């Protein structure tokens, strides 16, 4: 069983930046995808950004050019650098690890609040 521990959320003014981190409790072996999803009050959970173990990235249109996902495979950690934050980015952000043809894990979530 792998646990994902997120950190870096908080309160920031519009136009500001935050960096989220998600560390896996065990070494991740095999092809996988790590990423970030978010859920705002009253809305469905949505993809923000993902990055495969091979380095391929995928972003939601709403965050392209503002958010950057990176990962450090040696530390089993994925990051989300969020710049030019908008009130619409306010949500609980969840980390996800998908091991291809194997298992799927979620973090507990971290709150990001952007004030106008």
C-alpha positions as a LaTeX table, in Angstrom:
\begin{tabular}{lrrr}
\hline
Residue & $x$ (\AA) & $y$ (\AA) & $z$ (\AA) \\
\hline
Unk1 & 0.00 & 0.00 & 0.00 \\
Unk2 & 1.30 & 3.44 & $-0.94$ \\
Unk3 & 0.40 & 6.58 & 0.96 \\
Unk4 & 0.53 & 10.00 & $-0.66$ \\
Unk5 & 1.23 & 13.00 & 1.55 \\
Unk6 & 0.45 & 16.43 & 0.16 \\
Unk7 & 1.70 & 19.78 & 1.41 \\
Unk8 & 1.94 & 23.39 & 0.32 \\
Unk9 & $-1.65$ & 24.53 & 0.23 \\
Unk10 & $-2.83$ & 27.74 & 1.83 \\
Unk11 & $-4.36$ & 31.17 & 1.35 \\
Unk12 & $-2.98$ & 33.50 & $-1.29$ \\
Unk13 & $-4.12$ & 36.65 & $-3.03$ \\
Unk14 & $-5.07$ & 36.65 & $-6.69$ \\
Unk15 & $-1.97$ & 36.87 & $-8.84$ \\
Unk16 & 0.13 & 35.06 & $-6.26$ \\
Unk17 & 1.87 & 31.72 & $-6.35$ \\
Unk18 & 1.89 & 28.45 & $-4.43$ \\
Unk19 & 3.85 & 25.23 & $-4.78$ \\
Unk20 & 2.23 & 21.92 & $-3.89$ \\
Unk21 & 4.21 & 18.79 & $-3.10$ \\
Unk22 & 3.12 & 15.17 & $-2.95$ \\
Unk23 & 5.44 & 12.50 & $-1.62$ \\
Unk24 & 4.82 & 8.78 & $-1.94$ \\
Unk25 & 5.60 & 6.62 & 1.09 \\
Unk26 & 7.28 & 3.90 & $-0.95$ \\
Unk27 & 9.51 & 3.68 & $-3.95$ \\
Unk28 & 7.37 & 3.66 & $-7.08$ \\
Unk29 & 8.29 & 0.82 & $-9.40$ \\
Unk30 & 7.09 & 0.38 & $-12.94$ \\
Unk31 & 5.29 & 2.67 & $-15.38$ \\
Unk32 & 3.02 & 5.12 & $-13.64$ \\
Unk33 & 1.35 & 8.49 & $-13.77$ \\
Unk34 & 1.35 & 11.02 & $-10.95$ \\
Unk35 & $-0.83$ & 14.06 & $-11.02$ \\
Unk36 & $-3.03$ & 16.63 & $-9.43$ \\
Unk37 & $-6.79$ & 16.93 & $-9.40$ \\
Unk38 & $-9.00$ & 19.49 & $-7.71$ \\
Unk39 & $-12.53$ & 19.76 & $-6.42$ \\
Unk40 & $-14.27$ & 23.04 & $-5.75$ \\
Unk41 & $-17.40$ & 23.23 & $-3.57$ \\
Unk42 & $-20.43$ & 21.93 & $-5.44$ \\
Unk43 & $-18.35$ & 20.77 & $-8.41$ \\
Unk44 & $-16.97$ & 17.48 & $-9.64$ \\
Unk45 & $-13.34$ & 16.58 & $-9.18$ \\
Unk46 & $-11.34$ & 17.56 & $-12.26$ \\
Unk47 & $-7.91$ & 16.93 & $-13.67$ \\
Unk48 & $-5.38$ & 19.72 & $-13.23$ \\
Unk49 & $-2.13$ & 18.22 & $-14.47$ \\
Unk50 & $-0.44$ & 14.83 & $-14.80$ \\
Unk51 & 3.03 & 13.58 & $-15.55$ \\
Unk52 & 4.02 & 10.07 & $-16.52$ \\
Unk53 & 7.11 & 8.28 & $-15.33$ \\
Unk54 & 8.41 & 8.81 & $-18.84$ \\
Unk55 & 7.98 & 12.57 & $-18.59$ \\
Unk56 & 4.84 & 13.15 & $-20.66$ \\
Unk57 & 2.62 & 15.90 & $-19.28$ \\
Unk58 & $-1.04$ & 16.77 & $-19.59$ \\
Unk59 & $-2.73$ & 19.97 & $-18.41$ \\
Unk60 & $-6.26$ & 21.22 & $-18.10$ \\
Unk61 & $-6.86$ & 24.10 & $-20.52$ \\
Unk62 & $-7.73$ & 26.38 & $-17.61$ \\
Unk63 & $-4.24$ & 26.12 & $-16.10$ \\
Unk64 & $-2.02$ & 25.97 & $-19.18$ \\
Unk65 & 0.65 & 28.63 & $-19.05$ \\
Unk66 & 0.11 & 29.21 & $-15.32$ \\
Unk67 & 0.75 & 25.84 & $-13.66$ \\
Unk68 & 3.75 & 23.55 & $-14.09$ \\
Unk69 & 3.97 & 19.94 & $-12.97$ \\
Unk70 & 7.33 & 18.35 & $-12.25$ \\
Unk71 & 8.49 & 15.22 & $-10.50$ \\
Unk72 & 11.58 & 13.91 & $-8.79$ \\
Unk73 & 11.57 & 10.17 & $-9.32$ \\
Unk74 & 14.47 & 9.68 & $-6.91$ \\
Unk75 & 12.33 & 11.20 & $-4.15$ \\
Unk76 & 9.03 & 9.70 & $-5.36$ \\
Unk77 & 7.61 & 13.20 & $-5.28$ \\
Unk78 & 5.50 & 15.26 & $-7.66$ \\
Unk79 & 5.18 & 19.04 & $-7.53$ \\
Unk80 & 2.71 & 21.58 & $-8.84$ \\
Unk81 & 3.95 & 25.13 & $-9.26$ \\
Unk82 & 0.95 & 27.42 & $-9.48$ \\
Unk83 & 1.47 & 30.98 & $-10.69$ \\
Unk84 & $-0.94$ & 33.81 & $-11.51$ \\
Unk85 & $-3.53$ & 32.23 & $-9.26$ \\
Unk86 & $-7.15$ & 33.22 & $-9.72$ \\
Unk87 & $-10.13$ & 32.96 & $-7.33$ \\
Unk88 & $-11.47$ & 30.25 & $-9.66$ \\
Unk89 & $-8.49$ & 28.08 & $-8.67$ \\
Unk90 & $-9.86$ & 27.80 & $-5.14$ \\
Unk91 & $-10.41$ & 24.11 & $-4.39$ \\
Unk92 & $-9.13$ & 21.11 & $-2.53$ \\
Unk93 & $-6.20$ & 19.75 & $-4.50$ \\
Unk94 & $-5.62$ & 16.00 & $-4.52$ \\
Unk95 & $-2.55$ & 14.06 & $-5.54$ \\
Unk96 & $-3.03$ & 10.82 & $-7.46$ \\
Unk97 & $-0.72$ & 7.95 & $-8.32$ \\
Unk98 & $-1.77$ & 5.47 & $-10.97$ \\
Unk99 & 0.43 & 2.43 & $-11.45$ \\
Unk100 & $-0.29$ & 1.23 & $-14.95$ \\
Unk101 & $-2.29$ & $-2.04$ & $-14.98$ \\
Unk102 & $-2.02$ & $-2.14$ & $-11.20$ \\
Unk103 & $-3.22$ & 0.20 & $-8.48$ \\
Unk104 & $-4.60$ & 3.68 & $-7.98$ \\
Unk105 & $-3.91$ & 5.88 & $-4.96$ \\
Unk106 & $-5.15$ & 9.26 & $-3.75$ \\
Unk107 & $-3.83$ & 11.71 & $-1.20$ \\
Unk108 & $-5.96$ & 13.26 & 1.51 \\
Unk109 & $-6.14$ & 16.65 & $-0.21$ \\
Unk110 & $-4.82$ & 20.11 & 0.55 \\
Unk111 & $-6.87$ & 23.30 & 0.51 \\
Unk112 & $-5.93$ & 26.13 & $-1.83$ \\
Unk113 & $-7.82$ & 29.38 & $-1.36$ \\
Unk114 & $-7.29$ & 32.37 & $-3.64$ \\
Unk115 & $-8.75$ & 35.66 & $-2.47$ \\
Unk116 & $-9.77$ & 38.42 & $-4.88$ \\
\hline
\end{tabular}
